[in-house]
Amino acid sequence: MKPQRQLQGKPRKIVGFHLDEKLDWVAELECGHQQHVRHNPPWIDRHWVTTLEGRRAHIGHELNCLACSRGMAGNGSSSEASADQRGTT
């Protein structure tokens, strides 16, 4: 397995998950931004995103938010998402 490249950005906690229109998982960050967390072996190995238990275990983990490092404002909608939308039920 190849190590994943770390992108520069500001560390932000994951507060939830939802599926996008292509059925890829998207992490909702505490800042209101979103980031795809795809499992696409062999290039991206995130097997944890494929299960409810895996997603629940990653709530609170940090991802580097490139939008925050660019000074973009978050939409703040993450905290208003239901548990169903967050992928935590």
Backbone atoms as SQL, in Angstrom:
CREATE TABLE atoms (id INTEGER PRIMARY KEY, chain TEXT, resi INTEGER, resn TEXT, atom TEXT, x REAL, y REAL, z REAL);
INSERT INTO atoms VALUES
  (1, 'A', 1, 'MET', 'N', 0.843, -1.174, 0.000),
  (2, 'A', 1, 'MET', 'CA', 0.000, 0.000, 0.000),
  (3, 'A', 1, 'MET', 'C', 0.889, 1.238, 0.000),
  (4, 'A', 2, 'LYS', 'N', 0.590, 2.166, -0.874),
  (5, 'A', 2, 'LYS', 'CA', 1.360, 3.393, -0.959),
  (6, 'A', 2, 'LYS', 'C', 0.857, 4.395, 0.076),
  (7, 'A', 3, 'PRO', 'N', 1.769, 5.171, 0.673),
  (8, 'A', 3, 'PRO', 'CA', 1.314, 6.193, 1.623),
  (9, 'A', 3, 'PRO', 'C', 0.527, 7.264, 0.892),
  (10, 'A', 4, 'GLN', 'N', -0.526, 7.775, 1.541),
  (11, 'A', 4, 'GLN', 'CA', -1.335, 8.826, 0.933),
  (12, 'A', 4, 'GLN', 'C', -0.617, 10.153, 1.064),
  (13, 'A', 5, 'ARG', 'N', -0.704, 10.945, 0.024),
  (14, 'A', 5, 'ARG', 'CA', -0.085, 12.256, 0.010),
  (15, 'A', 5, 'ARG', 'C', -0.882, 13.187, 0.916),
  (16, 'A', 6, 'GLN', 'N', -0.196, 13.889, 1.805),
  (17, 'A', 6, 'GLN', 'CA', -0.849, 14.835, 2.693),
  (18, 'A', 6, 'GLN', 'C', -0.901, 16.199, 2.015),
  (19, 'A', 7, 'LEU', 'N', -2.097, 16.739, 1.892),
  (20, 'A', 7, 'LEU', 'CA', -2.264, 18.054, 1.302),
  (21, 'A', 7, 'LEU', 'C', -2.149, 19.110, 2.395),
  (22, 'A', 8, 'GLN', 'N', -1.668, 20.272, 2.007),
  (23, 'A', 8, 'GLN', 'CA', -1.605, 21.380, 2.945),
  (24, 'A', 8, 'GLN', 'C', -3.010, 21.882, 3.210),
  (25, 'A', 9, 'GLY', 'N', -3.233, 22.332, 4.392),
  (26, 'A', 9, 'GLY', 'CA', -4.538, 22.863, 4.758),
  (27, 'A', 9, 'GLY', 'C', -4.619, 23.008, 6.257),
  (28, 'A', 10, 'LYS', 'N', -5.729, 23.558, 6.703),
  (29, 'A', 10, 'LYS', 'CA', -5.932, 23.736, 8.143),
  (30, 'A', 10, 'LYS', 'C', -6.666, 22.528, 8.695),
  (31, 'A', 11, 'PRO', 'N', -6.182, 21.948, 9.789),
  (32, 'A', 11, 'PRO', 'CA', -6.845, 20.776, 10.368),
  (33, 'A', 11, 'PRO', 'C', -8.243, 21.134, 10.869),
  (34, 'A', 12, 'ARG', 'N', -9.230, 20.347, 10.421),
  (35, 'A', 12, 'ARG', 'CA', -10.619, 20.540, 10.836),
  (36, 'A', 12, 'ARG', 'C', -11.224, 19.182, 11.152),
  (37, 'A', 13, 'LYS', 'N', -12.037, 19.116, 12.197),
  (38, 'A', 13, 'LYS', 'CA', -12.645, 17.857, 12.616),
  (39, 'A', 13, 'LYS', 'C', -13.828, 17.475, 11.726),
  (40, 'A', 14, 'ILE', 'N', -13.972, 16.168, 11.511),
  (41, 'A', 14, 'ILE', 'CA', -15.124, 15.628, 10.803),
  (42, 'A', 14, 'ILE', 'C', -16.307, 15.627, 11.765),
  (43, 'A', 15, 'VAL', 'N', -17.448, 16.187, 11.311),
  (44, 'A', 15, 'VAL', 'CA', -18.646, 16.209, 12.149),
  (45, 'A', 15, 'VAL', 'C', -19.768, 15.349, 11.574),
  (46, 'A', 16, 'GLY', 'N', -19.608, 14.881, 10.348),
  (47, 'A', 16, 'GLY', 'CA', -20.633, 14.045, 9.733),
  (48, 'A', 16, 'GLY', 'C', -20.230, 13.614, 8.340),
  (49, 'A', 17, 'PHE', 'N', -21.109, 12.841, 7.704),
  (50, 'A', 17, 'PHE', 'CA', -20.882, 12.334, 6.354),
  (51, 'A', 17, 'PHE', 'C', -22.194, 12.357, 5.584),
  (52, 'A', 18, 'HIS', 'N', -22.085, 12.452, 4.276),
  (53, 'A', 18, 'HIS', 'CA', -23.249, 12.256, 3.418),
  (54, 'A', 18, 'HIS', 'C', -22.766, 11.738, 2.064),
  (55, 'A', 19, 'LEU', 'N', -23.697, 11.189, 1.292),
  (56, 'A', 19, 'LEU', 'CA', -23.386, 10.726, -0.063),
  (57, 'A', 19, 'LEU', 'C', -23.670, 11.840, -1.047),
  (58, 'A', 20, 'ASP', 'N', -22.789, 12.003, -2.034),
  (59, 'A', 20, 'ASP', 'CA', -23.048, 12.988, -3.082),
  (60, 'A', 20, 'ASP', 'C', -23.886, 12.357, -4.186),
  (61, 'A', 21, 'GLU', 'N', -24.113, 13.093, -5.250),
  (62, 'A', 21, 'GLU', 'CA', -24.969, 12.616, -6.345),
  (63, 'A', 21, 'GLU', 'C', -24.388, 11.411, -7.080),
  (64, 'A', 22, 'LYS', 'N', -23.081, 11.184, -6.954),
  (65, 'A', 22, 'LYS', 'CA', -22.438, 10.020, -7.584),
  (66, 'A', 22, 'LYS', 'C', -22.256, 8.873, -6.595),
  (67, 'A', 23, 'LEU', 'N', -22.852, 9.028, -5.406),
  (68, 'A', 23, 'LEU', 'CA', -22.796, 8.029, -4.334),
  (69, 'A', 23, 'LEU', 'C', -21.389, 7.846, -3.762),
  (70, 'A', 24, 'ASP', 'N', -20.613, 8.924, -3.786),
  (71, 'A', 24, 'ASP', 'CA', -19.312, 8.957, -3.111),
  (72, 'A', 24, 'ASP', 'C', -19.510, 9.605, -1.757),
  (73, 'A', 25, 'TRP', 'N', -18.796, 9.130, -0.737),
  (74, 'A', 25, 'TRP', 'CA', -18.917, 9.695, 0.599),
  (75, 'A', 25, 'TRP', 'C', -18.184, 11.021, 0.695),
  (76, 'A', 26, 'VAL', 'N', -18.822, 11.958, 1.384),
  (77, 'A', 26, 'VAL', 'CA', -18.281, 13.297, 1.606),
  (78, 'A', 26, 'VAL', 'C', -18.253, 13.543, 3.108),
  (79, 'A', 27, 'ALA', 'N', -17.102, 13.962, 3.620),
  (80, 'A', 27, 'ALA', 'CA', -16.991, 14.321, 5.032),
  (81, 'A', 27, 'ALA', 'C', -17.442, 15.761, 5.201),
  (82, 'A', 28, 'GLU', 'N', -18.247, 15.998, 6.225),
  (83, 'A', 28, 'GLU', 'CA', -18.666, 17.342, 6.594),
  (84, 'A', 28, 'GLU', 'C', -17.746, 17.797, 7.715),
  (85, 'A', 29, 'LEU', 'N', -17.112, 18.930, 7.521),
  (86, 'A', 29, 'LEU', 'CA', -16.117, 19.411, 8.473),
  (87, 'A', 29, 'LEU', 'C', -16.704, 20.469, 9.406),
  (88, 'A', 30, 'GLU', 'N', -16.089, 20.625, 10.568),
  (89, 'A', 30, 'GLU', 'CA', -16.587, 21.557, 11.574),
  (90, 'A', 30, 'GLU', 'C', -16.642, 22.995, 11.079),
  (91, 'A', 31, 'CYS', 'N', -15.874, 23.324, 10.073),
  (92, 'A', 31, 'CYS', 'CA', -15.836, 24.683, 9.532),
  (93, 'A', 31, 'CYS', 'C', -16.981, 24.947, 8.558),
  (94, 'A', 32, 'GLY', 'N', -17.723, 23.899, 8.194),
  (95, 'A', 32, 'GLY', 'CA', -18.803, 24.047, 7.231),
  (96, 'A', 32, 'GLY', 'C', -18.422, 23.628, 5.819),
  (97, 'A', 33, 'HIS', 'N', -17.138, 23.360, 5.602),
  (98, 'A', 33, 'HIS', 'CA', -16.701, 22.875, 4.292),
  (99, 'A', 33, 'HIS', 'C', -16.900, 21.366, 4.212),
  (100, 'A', 34, 'GLN', 'N', -16.738, 20.834, 3.017),
  (101, 'A', 34, 'GLN', 'CA', -16.901, 19.404, 2.782),
  (102, 'A', 34, 'GLN', 'C', -15.699, 18.875, 2.026),
  (103, 'A', 35, 'GLN', 'N', -15.427, 17.578, 2.202),
  (104, 'A', 35, 'GLN', 'CA', -14.298, 16.962, 1.502),
  (105, 'A', 35, 'GLN', 'C', -14.637, 15.513, 1.179),
  (106, 'A', 36, 'HIS', 'N', -14.418, 15.110, -0.074),
  (107, 'A', 36, 'HIS', 'CA', -14.649, 13.718, -0.446),
  (108, 'A', 36, 'HIS', 'C', -13.685, 12.807, 0.304),
  (109, 'A', 37, 'VAL', 'N', -14.199, 11.670, 0.732),
  (110, 'A', 37, 'VAL', 'CA', -13.385, 10.645, 1.393),
  (111, 'A', 37, 'VAL', 'C', -13.675, 9.321, 0.690),
  (112, 'A', 38, 'ARG', 'N', -13.178, 9.220, -0.531),
  (113, 'A', 38, 'ARG', 'CA', -13.444, 8.050, -1.368),
  (114, 'A', 38, 'ARG', 'C', -12.556, 6.874, -1.000),
  (115, 'A', 39, 'HIS', 'N', -13.110, 5.692, -1.198),
  (116, 'A', 39, 'HIS', 'CA', -12.329, 4.456, -1.120),
  (117, 'A', 39, 'HIS', 'C', -12.208, 3.976, -2.551),
  (118, 'A', 40, 'ASN', 'N', -11.019, 4.113, -3.130),
  (119, 'A', 40, 'ASN', 'CA', -10.798, 3.806, -4.540),
  (120, 'A', 40, 'ASN', 'C', -9.458, 3.097, -4.700),
  (121, 'A', 41, 'PRO', 'N', -9.378, 1.831, -4.227),
  (122, 'A', 41, 'PRO', 'CA', -8.103, 1.124, -4.301),
  (123, 'A', 41, 'PRO', 'C', -7.665, 0.921, -5.756),
  (124, 'A', 42, 'PRO', 'N', -6.408, 0.849, -6.043),
  (125, 'A', 42, 'PRO', 'CA', -5.268, 0.923, -5.121),
  (126, 'A', 42, 'PRO', 'C', -4.795, 2.351, -4.866),
  (127, 'A', 43, 'TRP', 'N', -5.415, 3.337, -5.480),
  (128, 'A', 43, 'TRP', 'CA', -4.944, 4.715, -5.351),
  (129, 'A', 43, 'TRP', 'C', -5.297, 5.337, -4.003),
  (130, 'A', 44, 'ILE', 'N', -6.500, 5.135, -3.543),
  (131, 'A', 44, 'ILE', 'CA', -6.936, 5.684, -2.255),
  (132, 'A', 44, 'ILE', 'C', -7.503, 4.543, -1.422),
  (133, 'A', 45, 'ASP', 'N', -6.900, 4.304, -0.268),
  (134, 'A', 45, 'ASP', 'CA', -7.335, 3.212, 0.599),
  (135, 'A', 45, 'ASP', 'C', -8.014, 3.774, 1.841),
  (136, 'A', 46, 'ARG', 'N', -9.306, 3.884, 1.768),
  (137, 'A', 46, 'ARG', 'CA', -10.105, 4.327, 2.915),
  (138, 'A', 46, 'ARG', 'C', -11.256, 3.345, 3.114),
  (139, 'A', 47, 'HIS', 'N', -10.916, 2.103, 3.383),
  (140, 'A', 47, 'HIS', 'CA', -11.945, 1.071, 3.550),
  (141, 'A', 47, 'HIS', 'C', -12.933, 1.427, 4.643),
  (142, 'A', 48, 'TRP', 'N', -12.513, 2.214, 5.627),
  (143, 'A', 48, 'TRP', 'CA', -13.368, 2.584, 6.756),
  (144, 'A', 48, 'TRP', 'C', -14.614, 3.350, 6.327),
  (145, 'A', 49, 'VAL', 'N', -14.539, 4.058, 5.202),
  (146, 'A', 49, 'VAL', 'CA', -15.684, 4.878, 4.779),
  (147, 'A', 49, 'VAL', 'C', -16.839, 4.025, 4.240),
  (148, 'A', 50, 'THR', 'N', -16.573, 2.769, 3.959),
  (149, 'A', 50, 'THR', 'CA', -17.599, 1.916, 3.356),
  (150, 'A', 50, 'THR', 'C', -18.576, 1.333, 4.372),
  (151, 'A', 51, 'THR', 'N', -18.282, 1.489, 5.665),
  (152, 'A', 51, 'THR', 'CA', -19.181, 0.939, 6.689),
  (153, 'A', 51, 'THR', 'C', -19.639, 2.036, 7.654),
  (154, 'A', 52, 'LEU', 'N', -20.810, 1.844, 8.190),
  (155, 'A', 52, 'LEU', 'CA', -21.342, 2.767, 9.180),
  (156, 'A', 52, 'LEU', 'C', -20.412, 2.849, 10.388),
  (157, 'A', 53, 'GLU', 'N', -19.930, 1.710, 10.845),
  (158, 'A', 53, 'GLU', 'CA', -19.038, 1.686, 11.992),
  (159, 'A', 53, 'GLU', 'C', -17.749, 2.449, 11.711),
  (160, 'A', 54, 'GLY', 'N', -17.220, 2.292, 10.509),
  (161, 'A', 54, 'GLY', 'CA', -16.002, 3.000, 10.127),
  (162, 'A', 54, 'GLY', 'C', -16.198, 4.507, 10.100),
  (163, 'A', 55, 'ARG', 'N', -17.329, 4.944, 9.539),
  (164, 'A', 55, 'ARG', 'CA', -17.609, 6.377, 9.502),
  (165, 'A', 55, 'ARG', 'C', -17.814, 6.921, 10.913),
  (166, 'A', 56, 'ARG', 'N', -18.544, 6.190, 11.730),
  (167, 'A', 56, 'ARG', 'CA', -18.758, 6.629, 13.122),
  (168, 'A', 56, 'ARG', 'C', -17.431, 6.775, 13.852),
  (169, 'A', 57, 'ALA', 'N', -16.523, 5.843, 13.620),
  (170, 'A', 57, 'ALA', 'CA', -15.227, 5.864, 14.290),
  (171, 'A', 57, 'ALA', 'C', -14.379, 7.068, 13.873),
  (172, 'A', 58, 'HIS', 'N', -14.667, 7.639, 12.716),
  (173, 'A', 58, 'HIS', 'CA', -13.864, 8.762, 12.226),
  (174, 'A', 58, 'HIS', 'C', -14.479, 10.125, 12.537),
  (175, 'A', 59, 'ILE', 'N', -15.655, 10.150, 13.167),
  (176, 'A', 59, 'ILE', 'CA', -16.199, 11.422, 13.624),
  (177, 'A', 59, 'ILE', 'C', -15.212, 11.987, 14.642),
  (178, 'A', 60, 'GLY', 'N', -14.837, 13.235, 14.472),
  (179, 'A', 60, 'GLY', 'CA', -13.859, 13.864, 15.363),
  (180, 'A', 60, 'GLY', 'C', -12.434, 13.813, 14.851),
  (181, 'A', 61, 'HIS', 'N', -12.162, 12.940, 13.870),
  (182, 'A', 61, 'HIS', 'CA', -10.821, 12.918, 13.277),
  (183, 'A', 61, 'HIS', 'C', -10.638, 14.167, 12.426),
  (184, 'A', 62, 'GLU', 'N', -9.402, 14.546, 12.228),
  (185, 'A', 62, 'GLU', 'CA', -9.127, 15.766, 11.477),
  (186, 'A', 62, 'GLU', 'C', -8.712, 15.473, 10.037),
  (187, 'A', 63, 'LEU', 'N', -9.197, 16.328, 9.142),
  (188, 'A', 63, 'LEU', 'CA', -8.753, 16.361, 7.753),
  (189, 'A', 63, 'LEU', 'C', -8.217, 17.764, 7.492),
  (190, 'A', 64, 'ASN', 'N', -7.300, 17.876, 6.548),
  (191, 'A', 64, 'ASN', 'CA', -6.778, 19.184, 6.180),
  (192, 'A', 64, 'ASN', 'C', -7.750, 19.865, 5.230),
  (193, 'A', 65, 'CYS', 'N', -8.264, 21.022, 5.636),
  (194, 'A', 65, 'CYS', 'CA', -9.239, 21.752, 4.830),
  (195, 'A', 65, 'CYS', 'C', -8.516, 22.786, 3.967),
  (196, 'A', 66, 'LEU', 'N', -8.483, 22.520, 2.664),
  (197, 'A', 66, 'LEU', 'CA', -7.836, 23.443, 1.734),
  (198, 'A', 66, 'LEU', 'C', -8.640, 24.724, 1.584),
  (199, 'A', 67, 'ALA', 'N', -9.966, 24.625, 1.669),
  (200, 'A', 67, 'ALA', 'CA', -10.818, 25.811, 1.532),
  (201, 'A', 67, 'ALA', 'C', -10.534, 26.805, 2.659),
  (202, 'A', 68, 'CYS', 'N', -10.353, 26.306, 3.878),
  (203, 'A', 68, 'CYS', 'CA', -10.031, 27.197, 4.998),
  (204, 'A', 68, 'CYS', 'C', -8.671, 27.859, 4.792),
  (205, 'A', 69, 'SER', 'N', -7.705, 27.102, 4.285),
  (206, 'A', 69, 'SER', 'CA', -6.371, 27.672, 4.089),
  (207, 'A', 69, 'SER', 'C', -6.378, 28.728, 2.990),
  (208, 'A', 70, 'ARG', 'N', -7.388, 28.679, 2.129),
  (209, 'A', 70, 'ARG', 'CA', -7.537, 29.694, 1.067),
  (210, 'A', 70, 'ARG', 'C', -8.414, 30.859, 1.516),
  (211, 'A', 71, 'GLY', 'N', -8.900, 30.791, 2.762),
  (212, 'A', 71, 'GLY', 'CA', -9.705, 31.878, 3.289),
  (213, 'A', 71, 'GLY', 'C', -11.161, 31.854, 2.881),
  (214, 'A', 72, 'MET', 'N', -11.637, 30.731, 2.368),
  (215, 'A', 72, 'MET', 'CA', -13.029, 30.627, 1.943),
  (216, 'A', 72, 'MET', 'C', -13.920, 30.407, 3.165),
  (217, 'A', 73, 'ALA', 'N', -15.052, 31.074, 3.195),
  (218, 'A', 73, 'ALA', 'CA', -15.993, 30.912, 4.300),
  (219, 'A', 73, 'ALA', 'C', -16.755, 29.607, 4.145),
  (220, 'A', 74, 'GLY', 'N', -16.979, 28.912, 5.258),
  (221, 'A', 74, 'GLY', 'CA', -17.795, 27.698, 5.247),
  (222, 'A', 74, 'GLY', 'C', -19.262, 28.061, 5.247),
  (223, 'A', 75, 'ASN', 'N', -20.108, 27.104, 4.846),
  (224, 'A', 75, 'ASN', 'CA', -21.540, 27.399, 4.794),
  (225, 'A', 75, 'ASN', 'C', -22.235, 27.148, 6.113),
  (226, 'A', 76, 'GLY', 'N', -21.556, 26.487, 7.047),
  (227, 'A', 76, 'GLY', 'CA', -22.117, 26.275, 8.370),
  (228, 'A', 76, 'GLY', 'C', -23.252, 25.276, 8.431),
  (229, 'A', 77, 'SER', 'N', -23.553, 24.591, 7.315),
  (230, 'A', 77, 'SER', 'CA', -24.702, 23.687, 7.307),
  (231, 'A', 77, 'SER', 'C', -24.396, 22.326, 7.906),
  (232, 'A', 78, 'SER', 'N', -23.129, 22.000, 8.132),
  (233, 'A', 78, 'SER', 'CA', -22.777, 20.675, 8.637),
  (234, 'A', 78, 'SER', 'C', -23.465, 20.362, 9.952),
  (235, 'A', 79, 'SER', 'N', -23.472, 21.311, 10.854),
  (236, 'A', 79, 'SER', 'CA', -24.020, 21.048, 12.172),
  (237, 'A', 79, 'SER', 'C', -25.534, 20.894, 12.145),
  (238, 'A', 80, 'GLU', 'N', -26.172, 21.283, 11.064),
  (239, 'A', 80, 'GLU', 'CA', -27.616, 21.182, 10.972),
  (240, 'A', 80, 'GLU', 'C', -28.067, 19.905, 10.288),
  (241, 'A', 81, 'ALA', 'N', -27.136, 19.120, 9.753),
  (242, 'A', 81, 'ALA', 'CA', -27.496, 17.886, 9.059),
  (243, 'A', 81, 'ALA', 'C', -28.045, 16.876, 10.050),
  (244, 'A', 82, 'SER', 'N', -29.012, 16.086, 9.596),
  (245, 'A', 82, 'SER', 'CA', -29.569, 15.053, 10.466),
  (246, 'A', 82, 'SER', 'C', -28.589, 13.906, 10.584),
  (247, 'A', 83, 'ALA', 'N', -28.813, 13.045, 11.552),
  (248, 'A', 83, 'ALA', 'CA', -27.934, 11.893, 11.735),
  (249, 'A', 83, 'ALA', 'C', -27.959, 11.007, 10.499),
  (250, 'A', 84, 'ASP', 'N', -29.096, 10.878, 9.835),
  (251, 'A', 84, 'ASP', 'CA', -29.187, 10.074, 8.599),
  (252, 'A', 84, 'ASP', 'C', -28.243, 10.637, 7.542),
  (253, 'A', 85, 'GLN', 'N', -28.258, 11.949, 7.339),
  (254, 'A', 85, 'GLN', 'CA', -27.413, 12.572, 6.333),
  (255, 'A', 85, 'GLN', 'C', -25.942, 12.440, 6.694),
  (256, 'A', 86, 'ARG', 'N', -25.648, 12.394, 7.972),
  (257, 'A', 86, 'ARG', 'CA', -24.260, 12.311, 8.418),
  (258, 'A', 86, 'ARG', 'C', -23.682, 10.923, 8.248),
  (259, 'A', 87, 'GLY', 'N', -24.506, 9.956, 7.933),
  (260, 'A', 87, 'GLY', 'CA', -23.996, 8.593, 7.785),
  (261, 'A', 87, 'GLY', 'C', -23.644, 7.983, 9.116),
  (262, 'A', 88, 'THR', 'N', -24.315, 8.440, 10.158),
  (263, 'A', 88, 'THR', 'CA', -23.986, 7.956, 11.495),
  (264, 'A', 88, 'THR', 'C', -25.120, 7.142, 12.099),
  (265, 'A', 89, 'THR', 'N', -26.145, 6.816, 11.306),
  (266, 'A', 89, 'THR', 'CA', -27.209, 5.973, 11.840),
  (267, 'A', 89, 'THR', 'C', -27.272, 4.672, 11.081);
